[in-house]
Amino acid sequence: METNCMTKKESLCFLDECNKRKYFIFGVERFICNKEGKTPDINGIADFSSLVITEVELSIIAAQSFLSEYGDNLFERFVITYQEPIEGRLN
């Protein structure tokens, strides 16, 4: 699953919720959103898909660390790719 574009503050709150719900974070992408549109930051991509999906806490710590590198640009937004725990899914 993928979130909508969020601010850094919203992203950090989302990661806190993911930690509580044990959602695995696959990655984070940074975008610059302004009147010209949404531009991806090619250097602002973090991929955690090489982690084992049971390493939820490690994926969240890695995402938080990635986000700590940003926050200066008022136009930056982040999209987080995540997965709910298999046992937590509804049929």
Residue pairs with C-beta under 8 A, 6 or more apart in sequence:
1 81
1 82
1 83
1 84
2 79
2 80
2 81
2 82
3 11
3 14
3 78
3 79
3 80
3 81
3 82
4 79
5 31
5 33
5 38
5 77
5 78
5 79
6 14
6 77
6 78
6 79
6 80
7 76
7 77
7 78
8 67
8 70
8 71
8 76
8 78
11 28
11 67
11 78
11 80
12 64
12 67
14 80
15 25
15 60
15 63
15 64
15 67
15 80
17 23
18 25
18 56
18 60
18 80
18 82
19 56
19 57
19 60
21 84
21 85
21 88
22 56
22 85
22 88
23 56
23 82
23 83
23 84
23 85
24 51
24 53
24 54
24 55
24 56
24 59
24 82
24 83
24 85
25 48
25 56
25 59
25 60
25 62
25 63
25 80
25 81
25 82
26 47
26 48
26 49
26 59
26 81
26 82
26 83
27 45
27 46
27 47
27 48
27 49
27 80
27 81
28 45
28 46
28 63
28 66
28 67
28 78
28 79
28 80
28 81
29 40
29 41
29 44
29 45
29 46
29 78
29 79
29 81
30 40
30 41
30 44
30 45
30 70
30 76
30 77
30 78
31 38
31 39
31 40
31 41
31 44
31 76
31 77
31 78
31 79
32 38
32 39
32 41
32 73
32 75
32 76
32 77
33 39
33 75
33 76
33 77
34 75
38 77
41 76
44 70
44 76
46 62
46 63
46 66
48 59
48 62
48 63
51 58
51 59
51 62
53 83
56 85
63 80
67 78
70 76
70 78
